Amino acid sequence: MSVRRTPPAEETTAAPLAPKARLLPALAAVYRAQLSRARVARIPLLFVATFQSVGIMVLMRGVVDGGAEARAVVAGASVLVVAFVALNLLAQYFGQLRAGGGLDHYATLPVPPAAVVLGAAGAYASFTVPGTVVTAVAGSVLFGLPLTHLWVLAAVIPLSGAALAGLGAALGLLAPRQEMATLLGQLGMSAALLLGVLPADRLPEPVSYARDLLPSTYGVEAMARTFDAHPDWPAVGLDLAVCAAVGVVSLAVATWAYRRAAVR
């Protein structure tokens, strides 16, 4: 009877680890997973966000007749749909993910941190498209604004969504407690409501400086300019470029916050 010899410890070799996933395939996988996860809550989210913005425009119709103020109200209410989902709900999601240990699951996967942040941000921002379009069309009809250049939403939605989603993810990941993440997300959405929907010339001067720091402001300004009879397209492009730059910075901060929270 032969006895099998156990090889010494130094003769055993560890199995090689799987290679780390590339950014784009990992991003697509996370995006699809998040989109499927949030699909159940899609209709309530769209209804609440859209109903809120349309209701604000109906209330403002009683105090705003038209002109530049009407353009500001419609543009601000449209971008508010993006803020409700990309800023408020994303802050709550990442706060809950951190508090419930969900970050540990992602940390065990060979997925780049940027893919997790960008995938979740993109999935949540995708839900804002129908509500933003409905709000913009309803507001244009309500205030008698032209519908000719509403195609600019194809740029305003993703750029504003990226800037606000990055901010929302960072708030949720940096908040010490889940309740604080929810509070910060709601405060951010309230700032987008007050500083984005109200006409800029009616705000006190110190508050107008805070408006310039809000990422969604530049998306609102870009959309409001397109309601003019002859839009200033260089100014529209500049506003969108600023919005894109803020989006890159906010998503980079959110990625850093994810790495920081995942190792704790």
Disulfide bonds with the S-S distance in Angstrom:
none
